[in-house]
Every structure is written in structure tokens, then in C-alpha cells.
Amino acid sequence: MASGVAGRDFLGATRHLWTLVGIIAVGWAVGAGAGTGDLSGSSLYLFFTTLLLAVGLYGSTSDISLREARQDLRLLLLAVTVGVVAKAALIALVLWLVLDDPAYLVLAVAVAQIDPLSVAALRDSSRLSPRGRTILSVWASFDDPVTVLLTAYTAPFALRALNDSSGTSSASSTDGIAGAVGDDLLDYAAQLGWNAVLVAVAGALWLLLRRTRGKDPARWSPATQAVAVFLLLALIVTAGGYTLMLGVAVVGLFFRPPALTRHLGRISRGAYVTAAFTLGLLLVAGVDLVYGLALGAAAYGAQIVVGSVLARKLDRVDRVSLALGQQNGVTAVILALSLQPVFPEAVAIVAPAIVTVNCLHFAANSLWGRLRPDPDDPRPAPDRPPLPHARPVQPDLSPGPGTVPLWKDRDGAADPHWKEPAAGPTPPDPGANDGPPRSALAHLLRNVPVVDAVALDAVGDTD
């Protein structure tokens, strides 16, 4: 029986990992059998990957509880800013030693985030405290847009290094995530401006809906809900077409029509399956297993270092669990797909890195779970004897002070019987022995030993 439970726990904990591997394998099989060719060179592929990225970012930020985020706002801000940059720097250092090619250091940023879908799937089985679960969930949701922006800002520099080392110029340098923000200050400013325009338009539309149709979106009519969903889809498509990733991430914090948000989990999982399948299609060209293993191990090690530092003021269980919380999923997959057109080895390296990170997550957390006792374990501590089963306390039926108390007698049998109280009050007799001593009363109840004198006093003479 125990082995069956353990087997179910193992399958449940690894279901997310095996699902990812299975979808990638199906995509690879389809690509190998159908001969899909080089998909990453088409403009439709670039729009498709950026649209998937926009959907994933909206799903990450729209699920954030701002009220919960305020409780540990300083820690979360450090985690998604300094933490993401520090993790990317540590991973890049390992890649520099392994790859010896500065162009591919951008892949360190692609795997520096924590996948919110994986965190949500394992949230109920985690031994984190409620506060620790909130921190990990919000951390995983907020670091996605930061990672995407960091990838967009670092990709042009990495692309320039790649072109300088090869002596060629990439025609796709202005397309997709690699060319989203340009490569000078004016381009950065223009990109931030367009993101701000998208947020402003979305804010104005949301405010107009709330003023004309009611402040509570849950009470909107079906027609109004449909209009809100249509406007949101238009905003997401626009963000995907012009690579306005910061804008769509901010929009997800407030533009939340209930008709869509209640299905957002299924939409995000659908985007995940689609991205993983596409990743499998591109793996037909080959896999860099050594570099992928190095990238995955570096990503998990960086989370241990950065997570331990950022969570140093939390209790030991939450601190260790956050340090071991690194997982990769939909964002890393889509970033690899987005970088593939200009970095031909991106998918071949990132795909095994994602699997490596998730395997390390399962192994490390399984070991941590065995070393640490479960706080919900009903077994008593080893240095304390188990307490006896308590009998229900009988109500105090004595009329008041000065009356004969109720007490138990064995009558030659094993079952106790109750004596009726005297008809009237009787003067107390200090020398009289009204019954067995109070300390021995517990022995008369089926030979239960006396445990605590204070508890017996609380029960009173009726025990």
C-alpha cells in the first residue's frame, strides 16, 4: 500500500516534466516524419512566436494578486530586478567558460526566470508556508516580463558580437525579439514610448468600460464582456505584432475581463503545449546536449545562490524551498523559439537545458522533503510519550457550594456508576472521606494513568 502511494506521489510530482518531454517528443517525431524544414526563417513564424510570448506574459501578470504582492513588496522587487540580473550574470559566467562564445550569453537570460505554470501545478503539494507560496508565485509571475525585456535589450549586443565573430550580417536582426528595441538610446526610448502608448490606450478603454457599464466587471452583461474580451485580444495581437512586451505585461495587471480570466488557465496551458510542440519541430536539426546540460545546471545553481541571499530573513523551510524553486517552462521555450532565427543554436541548447532544470528541481526537492519532517505529520515527537485518549468531560451537575459532590464508585464491577446527590445541602466535613482521592480518580476510568494534575483540577470533582 505504501509503495502504491509513493508511486502515485512520484507520478504526480513528475507529471509536469513528463508532459513537457512528451510534447517535445511528439513535435520532433512530426518534424522528422513530415520534413518541416527551417520554420524559423519565415515572417509568419516570427509573428507566431511573439504572439505566444505576449499571451504568456499576459497570463503571468493577470494572475498576480496585488494585495498579496504588497506584503513582501521589497523582497519581490529585489527578486525580479536584481535577482534576475544576478542569476543571468552567474549563468553567463558558466556559459563563458563552457561555450567561449560571447554571442550565446543571451541564452543565460532566457532561462533565468521561474515558470509560473510549473509553480502553480505544484503549489498545493509544496511544503512552503502560505507566505512562502505567495512569494514564490508572485516572483514567478513578475520575473517573466523582466526576463523578456532583458532578453530584448541584450539580444542586439549579442547579435552584434555574433556578426563580428562570423564576419557576416544577419538579415533578420531587425525582426522578432532580437530586434525589438534596436541597438541605441533613441531606439530604446522609442520602444518604451510605444509600450507606454499601449498601456495608456488599454487604461482608457478599461476606465471607459467601468464608468459606462459599472465598476464591478463581474456584473457586466454578456455583451459588455464580449466587447471587453475583443478589445483585450486586439491589444495582445498588437503587442505581438510590434513586440511590445512590457506594455502587454503591464496591461495584465488591470485589464481583466472575467469572461476571459476564468479561462486563462486553459489558454496559458494551450500556449505552453503549442510552444513545446514547435520546439520539438525545430529539434529535428539536432541537440547540443553538453551545452544544454551546462546551461541547465548553471541556471539551477544560480537560483540556489540568489534565492538563498534574497530569502535570508525568512524561516529555514521557506528559505531552502525558495532556493530550490527554479523551474523553466513556457517563457524559456518561447524565448528560445524567438531567438532561433538569429541564434541558430538557441533551440538546440535551451531545450535540453529546460529538461535539466526541471529534473534537478524534482531531485533536489525530493531529497529536501525526505530530510525535513512533514509539519503536518500526526505522529508525536520522539521525546514525548503519546497522550491518552481523553474521555468526554461530564457537566458539573452539583447544585452549588455546600452540597454533596458527585463521585464514582466501582460497585465490584468494572463500570463506574453515579451516586445521586443528597436532597439538601450538608455542611462540609473536612475530616470526612467523601471518596477516593482526586489523584486516583483517573485510575478508576479504565485504568487510565494520571497525566496532568492541572488537567484533573480543570475537570473537577465530577471526574
Secondary structure, DSSP 8 states (H G I E B T S, - for coil): -HHHHHHHHHHHHHHHHHHHHHHHHHHHHHHHHHT---GGGSHHHHHHHHHHHHHHHHHHHHT--HHHHHHTHHHHHHIIIIIHHHHHHHHHHHHHHHH--GGGGHHHHHTSS--HHHHHHTTTT----HHHHHHHHHHHHHHHHHHHHHHHHHHHHHHHHHHHHHT---TTTTSTGGGSS-SSHHHHHHHHHHHHHHHHHHHHHHHHHHHHH-S-GGGS-HHHHHHHHHHHHHHHHHHHHHT-HHHHHHHTTT---HHHHTTHHHHHHHHHHHHHHHHHHHGGG---HHHHHHHHHHHHHHHHHHHHHHTTTS-HHHHHHHHT-----HHHHHHHHHHTTT-TTHHHHHHHHHHHHHHHHHHHHHHHHHHS--TT--S--TTS---------------STTS----EE-TTSSS-EE----SS-----TT---SS-HHHHHHHTTT-----HHHHHHH-TT-
